[in-house]
């Protein structure tokens, strides 16, 4: 039986959308990435690792090993909580790299960090609930929490990260008790700023005083190029009233879509699991086993990280040096100790959203800062990714960006 041909009557109101869809907007970053596929465009837009550094050969061996030794199980349905050997490896990895003590039963394997944001939003947030975030804040988190009709309390930040005295004041003045404080403490997206050790302790104390859990999102923590490593918030708090999330996207490859939540509170774990079941049943059995087969080889993960660090360090330094030479007077930018991004501010009067519309003329792309700001209209900021472009392309791209800003200022 074939489908009937459409009638001529207007069916524009057949689909009645949920009210929450009015708040959901396409990711500015995803949309800009479409532009970067154009020939000769040098992109600083996406948070993309360097593809030439992906461990293709080693991961290929891991995939072959999985298919040869447990192919049927790898291609079968599996449990929601995740592949147990991988969960055990994550516990050991977090203990040695981050001083986080956890049990496999507290680890939930998720399909990328974005799913973790969605699951925590689904589990904790009712329409109108408040989430405390930095300003500017990670766009992916805003997008995920918007789906559950959250409202936001903004806390100011500086070169030492979230200002804890402002956090305490914000919580004291909150109209209702927020459901959680969300923070990216290491090389924060979008600014690249790191929360200082003193403020980590203060954050834990302030949240304990107000009875607010902390959601620690840590995708970039192993990508440190300067300065001293800092203990995670979850480790300092000994897991009390914390959610910890990280991923293999930056330490192996993002296409695997393998990440994890550490949920020390048993009641929370028991509620997040059925939320995941409703979303996807479980993260891919094959990719979980392949990641484990790769990671269990002694020294392989740490060796890969060690190979990436000097490359990303050179690219960060080169971007900073080129910005100093190419950008007009009145511009400024952060100096991150790690991660994938820095945050630039151009002179007042330059709207980077408008600037982007002319960027194709210069064959350069970036992310305007406006979507990262909540409850604020700031138009002269942008996020720049330094990990993806080659060194020669990076210099050329920043020079093009500087010319673009200068041309815009001359026209103003």
HELIX and SHEET records of a PDB file:
HELIX    1   1 UNK A   19  UNK A   22  5                                   4    
HELIX    2   2 UNK A   28  UNK A   35  1                                   8    
HELIX    3   3 UNK A   51  UNK A   53  5                                   3    
HELIX    4   4 UNK A   56  UNK A   74  1                                  19    
HELIX    5   5 UNK A   84  UNK A   98  1                                  15    
HELIX    6   6 UNK A  104  UNK A  106  5                                   3    
HELIX    7   7 UNK A  113  UNK A  124  1                                  12    
HELIX    8   8 UNK A  139  UNK A  146  1                                   8    
HELIX    9   9 UNK A  164  UNK A  173  1                                  10    
HELIX   10  10 UNK A  197  UNK A  210  1                                  14    
HELIX   11  11 UNK A  233  UNK A  236  1                                   4    
HELIX   12  12 UNK A  254  UNK A  256  5                                   3    
HELIX   13  13 UNK A  266  UNK A  280  1                                  15    
HELIX   14  14 UNK A  285  UNK A  295  1                                  11    
HELIX   15  15 UNK A  300  UNK A  326  1                                  27    
HELIX   16  16 UNK A  352  UNK A  357  1                                   6    
HELIX   17  17 UNK A  359  UNK A  362  1                                   4    
HELIX   18  18 UNK A  370  UNK A  372  5                                   3    
HELIX   19  19 UNK A  391  UNK A  411  1                                  21    
SHEET    1   A 2 UNK A  42  UNK A  43  0                                        
SHEET    2   A 2 UNK A 364  UNK A 365  1                                        
SHEET    1   B 7 UNK A 107  UNK A 110  0                                        
SHEET    2   B 7 UNK A 259  UNK A 263 -1                                        
SHEET    3   B 7 UNK A 242  UNK A 247 -1                                        
SHEET    4   B 7 UNK A 213  UNK A 217  1                                        
SHEET    5   B 7 UNK A 180  UNK A 183  1                                        
SHEET    6   B 7 UNK A 130  UNK A 134  1                                        
SHEET    7   B 7 UNK A 151  UNK A 155  1                                        
SHEET    1   C 2 UNK A 157  UNK A 158  0                                        
SHEET    2   C 2 UNK A 161  UNK A 162 -1                                        
SHEET    1   D 4 UNK A 332  UNK A 333  0                                        
SHEET    2   D 4 UNK A 341  UNK A 345 -1                                        
SHEET    3   D 4 UNK A 381  UNK A 385 -1                                        
SHEET    4   D 4 UNK A 367  UNK A 368 -1                                        
END                                                                             
